[in-house]
Amino acid sequence: MSESAHRSRARSLHAGGRLVKRAVPGHPYSLDDGLGIRRVERDGRTQTEILALAPVLANHPIVEQAIRTRASRYADLDVRSLATVRRLERSGGSLHVVTEMAAGVRLSHLLAHLESTGALVPEPAIFELASSIINAVASLHAWPGGLAHGAINPAHILLTNNGRVLLTDGVFGGGFEALQRNREALWKEFRLAMPPAASLARFDQQTDVTQMGASILALILHRPLRASEYPRGVSDLVMTATEAASLAGSSASEFTLRTWLQAALQIHVKLAFRSAVEAQRAFSEIAKTRESRSEGATALQALLHTMCAETPNEPAVALNAPTTASAVPERKAR
């Protein structure tokens, strides 16, 4: 399919709908992730996000120390797919996490847009975006030392204006581990999918794979996963997602995609992927049976153009306004 055809198809599906919501510099907003209140600031080409951590995280010294340790360890990493945390600072009784942030839209907002408008993402764009998410996580896992993210969900996957996938909020895994919540509580409070475990959750590479799998499952479904659907309903969701004829293409590819999702989501523990590098190799085999990589890249660019464009006439507040906007203090211009 030509680029113009992809754009025409995406535009027709998007007709009458608004663009995907994005953060507006200077205006506080929140995500459905329980982490706190955020604000983006832009200075020329430089963009940063200031996150005022929720008290459940900020008011526990052991949690704060774990977050600071992870931030310090990851500060000098040259991982292109991971947003860089510049500093942590306390101000006005709150703990703020300052992150260098590219312009773009979060996967969570794209999913909310798809659900509310009924728009459909062309199949090549779904697979290209899923592949980009897997590659982003795999690039972190391939780094020496067994690095992990720990808090991957659609809210923490940024689709940049130039089509890259950027993983945000990557310093909280140790903090969540120190918080000692069980699997159900982590999903309910923070929308973090966790693999089944006999003891308290560990935020390692296998956990990253589970969280990545849940994010890709939501992408295939074109909507966020419900609070009641995980973990008990995830097997049924995988069946629903892979039975979609427009996506699977054939019974053989339907089975292959289903097997991949089951391995990523740790549904069958003995067959589960241990890292995103393993998941990446398996997904590349699925991709070989589909349209060319250039076809997928073209479809993804069309998606960016029709649904995720940055417009000069955005509303003043495009995202969820928090109940207490003052939690993120204004920063004086230099």
Order of alpha helices (4+ residues) and beta strands (2+ residues): alpha-beta-beta-beta-alpha-alpha-beta-beta-beta-alpha-alpha-beta-beta-alpha-alpha-alpha-alpha-alpha-alpha-alpha-alpha
